[in-house]
Amino acid sequence: MEFFDQSFFQGVAATLVGGAVVALLTPLKNRIVDYRNRRKLKKLEQKLNMLKWEKEHLEKVKKSSVALSRAVYADIFFLLLFLSLGLGLPVVGPVAANLNPLFDPVVKLLLPMSVPIWAVSILIAIQNIKKFRNLNNYSDAIEKMTSKIDGVGQKIEKLNSNK
C-alpha cells in the first residue's frame, strides 16, 4: 500500500509539472505560429504580386510585337554572354595556366564555374521557349495564370481568416 501512495503522488506531481510546462510554453508556441503565418503570408503576397505582374506583362507583350522583339533581343545577348563564358573558361583557362604558372590557382578556381554558367544559359533558353509558348497559346496561358492567382488569393484569405 505504501508503494501505491508514493507512485500516486509521483504521478500527480508529474502531471502538475507537465501542465505547468505546457502553460509556460503556450505563449512561445503562439509566437512561433504567428511568425510562421506572417512569413507564409508575406511569401504568398510576393508570389501573388509576381503572378499579377507576369499576367500584365504577357498582355502588354501580346499587344506589342516591338516589346517582344526587345525582350528576345536582350535575351539573345544574355545567352551569348553566358555561352561565351561557359565555353571560354574551359578553353582559355588551361592555355593561360600553361603560359603563366601564376594563373594556375585562378584557373583551378574558375574552371568549375563553367558548369553553373552553362546551367544559366540553358535556363535562359528555357525561359524564352516558355515566352513563345505562352504567346502562341495566349488564352491557355492567361487561364493558367488566373487560376494560379485565384489559388494564391484563396491561400492568403485562409491565412487571414486564421488570425
C-alpha positions, 0 to 999 in steps of 0.5 A, a space after each residue: 500500500 505504501 508503494 501505491 501512495 508514493 507512485 500516486 503522488 509521483 504521478 500527480 506531481 508529474 502531471 502538475 509539472 507537465 501542465 505547468 510546462 505546457 502553460 509556460 510554453 503556450 505563449 512561445 508556441 503562439 509566437 512561433 505560429 504567428 511568425 510562421 503565418 506572417 512569413 507564409 503570408 508575406 511569401 504568398 503576397 510576393 508570389 501573388 504580386 509576381 503572378 499579377 505582374 507576369 499576367 500584365 506583362 504577357 498582355 502588354 507583350 501580346 499587344 506589342 510585337 516591338 516589346 517582344 522583339 526587345 525582350 528576345 533581343 536582350 535575351 539573345 545577348 544574355 545567352 551569348 554572354 553566358 555561352 561565351 563564358 561557359 565555353 571560354 573558361 574551359 578553353 582559355 583557362 588551361 592555355 593561360 595556366 600553361 603560359 603563366 604558372 601564376 594563373 594556375 590557382 585562378 584557373 583551378 578556381 574558375 574552371 568549375 564555374 563553367 558548369 553553373 554558367 552553362 546551367 544559366 544559359 540553358 535556363 535562359 533558353 528555357 525561359 524564352 521557349 516558355 515566352 513563345 509558348 505562352 504567346 502562341 497559346 495566349 488564352 491557355 496561358 492567361 487561364 493558367 495564370 488566373 487560376 494560379 492567382 485565384 489559388 494564391 488569393 484563396 491561400 492568403 484569405 485562409 491565412 487571414 481568416 486564421 488570425 
